[in-house]
């Protein structure tokens, strides 16, 4: 029995690949049954040769480097640091109108050699004039108004607003496009407004680049403005017993424009303001000069809002009757007065010398009556929560 040699070296790398190739070629030549017939051996030889070539290449790489490396190792590449800002336009970011990016006319070019590559590298100036162009659109199914106004006003938040001017440009022909030239540079809020329509303002900054007359800055802007129908506000009022309060004045005062909307409650205590623009409002229950409740603020956005039900405290209706010294009724006499703790009265007598002051709060009042000839009458009185109604007579004297 032969004892196998243990000192035989195990071939590796290129040597192993060559010996394997030699054995396979010899087997094919003698028609080794393990490989099938002679013709099939020749067919397989081509495929195996390709595999062996790859094995030879791998063996060669192993013998040279001892490991397989990435042919494009990151460590071998030159360092590349991206400019976080990059060569940007000197124009401010485009403002969107909610789905329509605003196009910009004449964007400021960059100057790679000039060193201006980031927005913080330059200062803005507001000397000179610019142009704002654009168009106005309304929603589907909404009739475009024949008459509307283009409103440009100093921006609420943009820099340069102190350089902006206020302009209102009437549009009376149903036109939808606009252009404003020779407009002082600055920060603007631009909107379109029409009766019964909301106009959402868009901020626009017009400026030039300080010390760079070769750069246009942002002196031109193109806007798409939207108008949409106003909405309505409704609600109800009850007294301390939970019963509806009829004929109660209710007022809305716009925080922005100070415009006053007025209405009264119906027999069921309900009220409605049918046309209300978006914005902040103060609501008053009772005479605005002497409301029954402290003023309340709220923000409205179309299309509608149901204001929470409000309860008003006890009130009194007072009927004034004005006479002269002869006892005759005095028509067209003015009646003015005030309540010690707040609230005013401002009335005019009718043909019978009478005037009705409704929804007065309990308290002490001082009132004067003055007729057409300048004769005066004065009276002080107090009303209480359980009075319900009260009658006060005033006599004018020479």
Secondary structure, DSSP 8 states (H G I E B T S, - for coil): -----S------HHHHHHHHHHHHHHHHHTT-GGG-SHHHHHHHHHHHHHHHHHHHHHHHHHHHHSS---TT-GGGS------SS-S--SS----BSSS-B---SS----BGGGTB-SGGGS-EE--SEEEEEEEEEE-TT----SSEEEEEEE-SSSTTGGG---EEEEE-S---EEEEEEEESEEEEEEEEBTTEEE--EEEEEBEETT-TTS--B-EEEEEEEEEE-EEEEEEEE-TTS-B--S-EEEEEETTT--EEEEE--TTSEEEEEEE-SEEEEEEES-TTS-SS--EEEEE-SSEEE---EE----EEEEEEEE-TTS-B-TT-EEEEEETTS-EEEEE--TTSEEEEEEE-SEEEEEEEE-TT--EEEEEEEE-TT--EEEEEEE-B-
